[in-house]
Amino acid sequence: MGSNLGLLWIGYTRLPTRIRYDVPIGLPHAGPHSMQPLSKDQTPGPSSVGQVVCFGVLSYLQLMVVDQVPGHNSGTPIRQLTDSYGDDAAIVAGMLHQWDQDTKFIPSAVGDDELGRKVAETVAGLGVPVRVVVNPGVATVAELSIADPSGARTYFYQRTPELLATLDSADLAPLESAAYLYVDWYDGDHVLRPMQVASRLGMPVLVNLEDQYDNTGLLSKLLPYVTVCQVSADSPDKVNDMESIAGGLLEAGMGTVLVTGGSRGCVVADAAQRVRVSAPSVDVVDGNGAGSCFSAAFIYGSLRGWELERCARFATAQASLKCGTPGYQVATVAEGEHLAGTLRVGKPEFQLGNQ
C-alpha cells in the first residue's frame, strides 16, 4: 500500500499477455456496498488468528430492491438499483474485512467486457487484497438479484464452463500462510484443488452446500477435505427438518454442520455439541447475502477460539441484522455480540446412530 492513504492497490492482469499492472484505485463513495471504516466499538481481532482465504467466482451483480414481487404479467416500483459483486466467496471476504479480519480473495477471471470492468471497479471497494485477471476469452459472470421484504430473493444468472475453468489457474500461494479457507459447492470440481491444498496444510475448510445436503455424490467428493459445512433449509417444505438434516450430515462424516433456516434460526452441531438458536424478529429489507454473513460470522468466531454456541449466536445475530440493510454492509462486532446475547438457545432433539 505504501503511503498512499485512501487508495486501494488492486492487481490487474490481462490475458493472454499475463502482464500484471498494479494501479491505485480510489475508494468509491459510501453506499450500500462500500466498505466503511471500522467504528470505534468495532474492536479488531488479534492478528495472531491468521488470514482467511475465500476462493470462488467473481461475478457482476445488479441488485434490485423492491417492496413486493409483482404478480404475473405486472410490475412493481424499484426502490434501489445498485451495481455490485458476487458470488458468495467475494461477499464473505468483504464482510470479514469489515470486522478487520485479515482476508484474501482468490477469484476467477472476468471478461474483457463492460460487466468485467464494472465488477473490477466495484470489487476495489472491498478493501480486500485481490488480483483481478481480465481474460478476453471468457464472458463475465452476470447476475440480477431481486430482494423483497419477505427475505426471499429472486435471481437470474449466466455462467459458462470457460469462465469457471479460469479458477483452475488461479494462484493458490496465499493458502500457504492462511488459517482458514472458504469455498462454495456451486463452483464445481474447481474448488477441489484449493481444498486439497488446505487439507495438506491442516487448515479448516468451510464449504457452503446450500440445499445440496442430500447430494450423496457431491458429499462423497468433498467430505475428505471439509471441516465445516453450511446448508440452507429455509424453503417451506423444510420447516421441521433442520435437526434431521444436521444429524444426517454428521452421520455422513461431516465434522461440524451449520443448518440455517431463515426466520427459524439455525441448528449447529458437531460430534460433541449441538445447539439450536432462534432468530430475532427483524424488519427485512434485503435477504441477499444473509447466508454469506452467517458463514463470515461463524469463521470470525471460530478463528478466535469461541465455543460452538457463541459462534452460532453471533452468526445468527449478524445474519439477521444484515437482512435489515440493503447490500453487504454488516453490523459491528459489538452490535452483533449484543444481539447474540439476547437470542433463545435450545438443544436440538436428534440422535446419531451410535448414541
C-alpha positions in Angstrom: 0.0 0.0 0.0 2.9 2.3 0.7 1.9 5.8 1.9 -1.0 6.4 -0.4 -3.7 6.7 2.1 -7.2 6.5 0.8 -6.2 4.4 -2.1 -6.6 0.7 -2.7 -4.0 -1.2 -4.7 -5.5 -3.9 -6.8 -3.6 -6.2 -9.2 -4.8 -6.4 -12.8 -3.7 -9.0 -15.3 -4.9 -9.0 -18.9 -4.6 -12.4 -20.6 -3.0 -13.8 -22.7 -0.1 -11.4 -22.2 -0.1 -12.2 -18.4 1.4 -8.8 -17.6 0.4 -7.6 -14.2 -0.3 -4.0 -13.5 -0.6 -2.6 -10.0 -2.7 0.5 -10.2 -4.2 2.7 -7.4 -8.0 2.9 -7.4 -9.7 5.5 -5.3 -12.3 4.0 -2.9 -15.8 4.7 -4.1 -18.3 7.0 -2.5 -20.1 5.5 0.5 -23.0 3.4 -0.5 -24.7 0.1 0.5 -21.9 -1.9 -1.0 -19.0 0.3 0.0 -16.8 -0.9 2.9 -16.9 1.7 5.6 -14.0 2.4 8.1 -14.3 0.5 11.4 -16.3 2.3 14.1 -14.6 2.8 17.5 -16.7 0.0 19.0 -15.7 -2.5 16.3 -12.6 -3.9 18.1 -10.1 -5.5 15.7 -9.4 -9.1 16.4 -5.8 -10.2 17.2 -3.5 -10.6 14.3 -2.5 -14.0 15.6 -5.7 -15.6 14.4 -4.4 -15.6 10.9 -5.8 -15.0 7.4 -8.9 -16.3 5.8 -8.8 -17.1 2.1 -12.0 -17.0 0.1 -11.9 -18.8 -3.2 -14.5 -18.6 -5.9 -16.1 -17.0 -8.9 -16.2 -13.2 -9.1 -19.4 -12.1 -10.8 -21.1 -8.8 -11.7 -24.3 -8.4 -9.7 -27.1 -5.9 -10.2 -29.1 -5.7 -7.0 -32.7 -4.6 -7.2 -34.6 -3.9 -4.0 -38.4 -3.8 -4.3 -41.3 -3.6 -1.8 -43.0 -6.6 -3.3 -42.6 -9.1 -6.0 -45.1 -8.4 -8.8 -47.7 -10.9 -9.9 -47.9 -12.5 -13.3 -47.7 -10.0 -16.2 -47.4 -7.0 -13.9 -44.8 -4.7 -12.4 -43.6 -3.0 -9.3 -41.5 0.1 -8.5 -37.8 -0.3 -7.8 -36.7 1.1 -4.5 -33.0 0.7 -5.1 -30.8 -0.4 -8.1 -27.1 -1.0 -7.5 -24.1 -2.3 -9.4 -22.5 -4.8 -7.1 -20.5 -8.0 -7.0 -20.8 -11.7 -6.2 -20.6 -14.7 -5.7 -20.6 -15.8 -2.1 -16.8 -16.1 -1.7 -16.4 -12.4 -2.6 -19.3 -11.4 -0.3 -17.8 -13.4 2.6 -14.4 -11.8 2.1 -15.9 -8.3 2.1 -17.9 -8.9 5.3 -14.9 -10.4 7.1 -12.9 -7.4 6.1 -15.4 -5.1 7.7 -14.7 -6.8 11.1 -11.0 -6.2 10.5 -10.3 -9.9 9.8 -7.3 -10.4 7.6 -8.8 -11.8 4.4 -7.6 -12.6 0.9 -9.9 -13.2 -2.0 -8.8 -15.5 -4.9 -11.3 -15.0 -7.7 -12.0 -16.4 -11.2 -11.1 -14.2 -14.2 -13.5 -11.6 -15.6 -14.1 -11.0 -19.2 -12.7 -8.1 -21.2 -16.2 -6.6 -21.4 -18.3 -3.9 -19.8 -19.5 -6.0 -16.9 -16.0 -7.2 -16.2 -14.8 -3.6 -16.0 -17.8 -2.7 -13.7 -17.2 -5.5 -11.3 -13.5 -4.9 -11.2 -14.1 -1.3 -10.2 -16.8 -2.3 -7.7 -14.7 -5.0 -6.0 -12.0 -2.4 -5.4 -14.2 -1.1 -2.7 -13.9 -4.4 -0.8 -10.6 -3.3 0.8 -9.6 -7.0 0.5 -6.4 -7.8 -1.4 -7.5 -9.3 -4.7 -5.8 -9.8 -8.1 -8.4 -9.4 -10.9 -7.5 -11.2 -14.1 -9.0 -10.0 -17.3 -9.4 -12.8 -19.9 -10.6 -11.8 -23.3 -11.6 -15.4 -23.9 -14.4 -15.5 -21.4 -17.6 -13.6 -20.6 -18.0 -12.1 -17.1 -20.5 -13.9 -15.0 -23.7 -11.8 -14.7 -26.4 -12.0 -12.1 -29.6 -10.0 -11.5 -30.8 -10.4 -7.9 -34.2 -9.1 -6.7 -34.7 -8.7 -3.0 -38.0 -8.1 -1.2 -39.1 -7.7 2.4 -40.1 -11.4 2.7 -36.4 -12.2 3.0 -36.5 -14.1 -0.3 -34.5 -13.3 -3.3 -35.2 -14.0 -7.0 -32.2 -14.2 -9.2 -31.2 -14.7 -12.8 -27.6 -15.7 -13.7 -25.4 -16.6 -16.5 -22.3 -18.8 -16.1 -20.1 -20.5 -18.6 -17.8 -23.5 -18.3 -15.0 -21.4 -19.8 -15.2 -18.8 -17.1 -15.4 -21.5 -14.3 -12.3 -23.1 -15.8 -10.2 -20.0 -15.0 -10.4 -21.0 -11.4 -8.0 -23.8 -12.2 -5.2 -21.4 -13.0 -5.8 -19.1 -10.0 -2.7 -18.6 -7.8 -3.1 -20.6 -4.6 0.1 -19.2 -3.0 -1.9 -17.3 -0.3 -3.1 -20.6 1.1 0.5 -21.4 2.3 0.2 -18.8 5.0 -3.5 -18.8 5.7 -5.5 -20.1 8.6 -9.0 -20.8 7.1 -10.5 -21.5 3.6 -14.0 -20.7 2.4 -15.4 -22.2 -0.9 -18.8 -22.8 -2.5 -20.2 -26.1 -3.9 -21.6 -24.5 -7.0 -18.1 -23.7 -8.3 -17.9 -27.5 -9.0 -14.8 -29.5 -9.1 -12.8 -26.3 -9.4 -12.9 -26.0 -5.6 -11.2 -29.4 -5.0 -7.7 -28.0 -5.8 -7.6 -25.4 -3.0 -9.4 -27.8 -0.6 -6.7 -30.4 -1.2 -4.0 -27.8 -0.5 -5.8 -26.7 2.7 -6.2 -30.3 3.8 -2.5 -30.9 3.2 -1.7 -27.9 5.4 -4.1 -28.9 8.1 -6.3 -25.9 7.5 -10.0 -25.7 8.4 -12.3 -25.5 5.3 -15.9 -24.2 5.3 -17.9 -25.3 2.3 -21.3 -23.7 1.6 -23.5 -26.6 0.3 -26.8 -24.6 0.2 -29.5 -27.1 -0.4 -27.3 -30.0 -1.5 -27.2 -31.8 1.8 -28.7 -35.0 0.3 -26.5 -35.0 -2.8 -24.5 -38.1 -1.9 -22.2 -37.8 -4.9 -21.2 -34.3 -4.0 -20.8 -35.1 -0.4 -18.5 -38.1 -1.0 -16.3 -35.9 -3.2 -16.0 -33.1 -0.8 -16.0 -35.0 2.5 -12.3 -35.8 2.7 -11.4 -32.1 2.8 -14.3 -30.4 4.7 -14.1 -29.2 8.3 -17.4 -27.3 8.4 -20.4 -27.5 6.0 -23.2 -25.0 5.9 -26.5 -25.8 4.4 -29.8 -24.0 3.9 -33.2 -25.4 4.9 -35.3 -22.2 4.6 -37.7 -23.5 1.9 -41.4 -24.0 3.1 -41.2 -27.8 2.7 -38.3 -28.0 5.2 -40.0 -26.4 8.2 -39.3 -29.2 10.7 -36.2 -30.7 9.1 -33.2 -28.8 10.4 -32.4 -31.4 13.1 -32.6 -34.4 10.7 -30.5 -32.6 8.1 -27.8 -31.9 10.7 -28.0 -35.5 12.0 -27.7 -36.9 8.5 -24.6 -34.8 7.7 -22.9 -35.8 10.9 -23.7 -39.4 10.2 -22.1 -39.0 6.8 -18.9 -37.9 8.4 -19.0 -34.1 8.4 -17.1 -32.6 11.4 -19.3 -29.5 12.1 -22.6 -28.8 10.5 -24.4 -25.4 10.2 -28.0 -25.6 9.1 -29.7 -22.2 8.5 -33.5 -21.9 8.4 -34.1 -18.2 7.8 -36.6 -16.8 10.3 -36.5 -20.1 12.2 -32.8 -19.6 13.2 -30.2 -22.3 12.9 -29.1 -25.7 14.1 -25.3 -26.0 14.7 -23.7 -29.3 15.7 -20.6 -31.4 15.9 -19.8 -34.8 17.5 -19.8 -33.3 21.0 -22.2 -30.4 20.9 -25.4 -29.3 19.3 -27.4 -26.1 19.7 -30.4 -24.5 18.1 -30.6 -20.7 18.1 -33.8 -18.8 17.4 -33.7 -15.9 15.0 -34.7 -12.4 16.3 -37.6 -10.5 14.8 -36.2 -8.0 12.2 -37.7 -5.7 9.6 -36.4 -7.3 6.5 -35.2 -5.1 3.7 -32.8 -7.3 1.8 -32.1 -11.0 2.5 -29.4 -11.2 -0.2 -26.1 -12.1 1.4 -27.6 -13.3 4.7 -26.1 -16.8 4.3 -22.7 -15.3 3.4 -23.0 -13.2 6.6 -23.7 -16.3 8.6 -20.6 -18.0 7.1 -18.4 -15.0 7.7 -19.5 -14.6 11.3 -19.0 -18.3 12.1 -15.5 -18.2 10.7 -14.8 -15.0 12.6 -15.7 -16.6 15.9 -14.1 -19.9 15.2 -10.7 -18.3 14.5 -10.9 -16.6 17.9 -11.5 -19.9 19.7 -15.1 -19.2 20.6 -17.2 -22.2 21.7 -19.8 -23.6 19.3 -22.8 -21.9 21.0 -21.2 -18.5 20.9 -20.3 -18.9 17.2 -23.9 -19.9 16.4 -25.3 -17.0 18.4 -23.0 -14.5 16.7 -23.6 -15.8 13.2 -27.4 -15.8 13.7 -27.3 -12.3 15.1 -25.2 -10.9 12.3 -27.1 -12.6 9.5 -30.4 -11.2 11.0 -29.0 -7.7 11.3 -27.8 -7.9 7.7 -31.3 -8.5 6.5 -32.3 -5.1 7.8 -29.9 -3.3 5.4 -29.7 -3.3 1.6 -26.4 -4.6 0.3 -23.5 -6.1 2.1 -22.9 -3.7 4.9 -22.7 -5.6 8.2 -23.3 -4.6 11.8 -20.2 -4.1 14.0 -18.8 -6.9 16.1 -20.1 -5.2 19.2 -23.7 -4.9 17.8 -23.6 -8.5 16.7 -22.5 -9.7 20.1 -25.1 -7.6 21.9 -27.9 -9.1 19.9 -26.4 -12.6 20.2 -26.6 -12.4 23.9 -30.4 -11.9 23.8 -31.2 -14.9 21.5 -33.0 -18.0 22.7 -31.0 -21.2 22.6 -32.1 -24.8 22.9 -30.7 -28.3 22.3 -31.9 -30.0 19.1 -33.5 -33.4 19.6 -31.9 -35.8 17.3 -29.8 -38.9 17.8 -26.9 -40.3 15.8 -26.6 -44.0 15.1 -24.0 -44.6 17.8 -25.9 -42.8 20.5 
